[in-house]
Amino acid sequence: MADADALRYLRIAKADLLEARRMLDHSGFRDSSIGFLLQQACEKSCKSWIHSSGGMANI
């Protein structure tokens, strides 16, 4: 069974990525706002990988 924290981080990463894609589809959002969500998606994906590999990612 997958680690609960890994799944939680992956779910949040997917939500951040989806929101960034929605923002790209609409005008009026700053590039920095979209970039922030993309950075967060990357960070949460890495934390998910760390947890799924048996490590501990600090929150």
N, C-alpha and C positions, 0 to 999 in steps of 0.2 A: 504494500500500500504506500502511496506517495505521502511524503511529509506534509502535514497540514499547513505549516508555515510556507513551504515551497508553493503549494497550490494557492494560498492566499496572495503571496507576492505576484504570482503569475496572473491571477485574476485582476489584480490592480494594474499591472503592466498593460494587460490587454485593454482595460478601460481607458487608461491614459492614451494609448495609441489610437483607439477609436475616437476619442475626443479631439486629438490633434488632427486626425483625418477630417472630421466634421468641420473643424475650424478652417482647414485648407479649402474646403468646398464653398465656404462663405467668405465674402470680403469683409474687411473692416477689422480683422484681428491682427495684432502686431506679430511680426516674425518672432520676437523674443518670447511672446506668450506661447506660441506653437513650439518653439525650440525648448522651452522649459518643460512642456508636457512630454516631448520626445526624450529629453534627458531623463525625466522621471521614469518613463517606460523602460529605458535602457537600464537604469539603476535597479529597478524592481525585478527585471528579468535576470540580472546578474545575481541578485540576492536569492531569487528562486533557484537558480542553478547551484549556488553555494549550499543552500539547504538540501536540495535533492542529492547532493554529493556527500552529505553527512556533516557538513560544516555548520557554522553558526554565523549569520550575518547580523551585525549590530543594527538596531533600528535607529 
